[in-house]
Amino acid sequence: MIRRILAIVGMVMLFGSAWAGEGGLDAPLEGMDGRPVRLTDFKGKVVLVNFWATWCPPCLDEIPALIKLQKKYGEKGFLVVGIDYLERADKEELKKFLDAQGINYPVVIGDPRAVQSLTKVLGGVYALPVTKLLNREGKLAGSHIGSMNYSQMESLVEPLL
């Protein structure tokens, strides 16, 4: 009986609203301007969370599609959030890279514990790039491992807007 209760509690925690609670989507990350950012700050928006790194070629291939998606749907309550994951570059190099790419969406970094907490509630990150899609209620609405093209991204996002 106790095992059943623990299993039910675990399922509720895993599949419940990702916006709720400390840690998880409330894990403190750092914006490129040094200010704290939490994914809970974007509640009410459809959020495409993209885990990526500058050293990951498939991640870099996705950047133009993410920029285009943000430009097209940003005014409709959509937001791309890039999470710089396992990065080798320092923050100044990263800022230069973002500017050179013309990235028009927030990119955040975080200490390993905050990122681990975030990835847990989103179902894990086991390769790069990884895309997680949150609906306006903060529930995980989609997940994809590996690179995607613009059409694939758009087909995930549009139904939620």
Buried (B, 14 or more C-beta within 10 A) or exposed (E): EEEEEEEEEEEEEEEEBBBEEEBBBBBBBBBBEEEEBBBBBBBEBBBBBBBBBBEBEEBBEBBEBBBBBBEBBBEEBBBBBBBBBEBEBEEEEBBEBBEEBEBBBBBBBBEEEBBBBBBBBBBEBEEBBBBBBBBBEBEBBBBBBEBBEBEBBBEBBBEBE
